[in-house]
Amino acid sequence: MKGIKIPVFLIMAAFALSCSTPVYDTVVTVNGEVRADKLGATLAHEHVLVDFIGAEQADPVRHNRDSAFAIILPHIEKVRDHGIKTFVDCTPRFLGRDPLLLKMLADATEMHFITNTGFYGAGNNKYIPEHVLNMPADAIAAFWIAEFKQGIDGTGIRPGFIKIAVEGETLSDFHKTLVKAAALAHKATGLPIMSHTGKAALAEEQIEILESEGVKAEAFIWTHAHLEKDMTKHVEIAKRGAWVSLDGFRGKPEETAELTEMVLNMKINNCAVKLLLSQDAGWYDPEIPDGSNYEEHTLIFDYLIPELNAAGITDADLNRFLNKNPGKAFTVKTRLKE
Ligand SMILES: [Zn+2]
């Protein structure tokens, strides 16, 4: 039987193409995919707007988008002037999440904005609609997976991570369901999971649920880890593979001292590769339409970073916390146990 002859130049062309088409890790922003290594300096936990009215009244959003934009824009320009290229907006649905507002800000500043899917269980489930409280994990995950695949509310804007929030001494049954839903949604989408978590015990409980669902700790961002004062826990959880996000800062001297100690502790214990740094500021509130309560996203530059430098944190370290690490943490890819 005669074999089919393939011209040599075609084989060579196919080979050259396969070698010259690199596959990059990507992050999903409100304006589409961006190479993870091109995100630039990133604030990993901020909010342009939060509406505390409660789930039943906050969706669809009730603020005037144009007025909010006018108030928020100068604050974003200010952070851009500090060299920040990417802003991770952690306001979930039912708390004022507004992807179109983020897109307006991204277009006006030429920065990247990342929004999220997920539900926020902290605050006594005030930000969870009643009917969601009895849903099984797969039904909840289905909402989030649909937002990733089809975009949010017909905007075509896709989420770049899953945001959940838990609280208490141990996880309630519903909060366990949220974590399980996050695991299922991660497996279907590759979206990283950021969880509003205080103490280490809750972070550990969540990581155990993720691992039991076959998801590695690498997919988990322990946000508000600074609320855990036992710094050995930051190291333990980082060594397990999770991201440790130190991200609550209002510029007070005691916060500066404490965060400096926490950052140094991570560096000394070889966990700098797992550290994220941000300040959880902003918070335009539809109840305060003049924006007089808005907290600047530049507090870490004004107060914390000079102190970190004085304590021996180098520019290379800062580049890691603000640039390399967020690119890796927010890369959209599944992190599954073998
Ligand atoms: Zn926050």
Residues whose N, C-alpha, C, O or C-beta is under 5 A from the ligand:
A	BS01	ZN	C90 D280
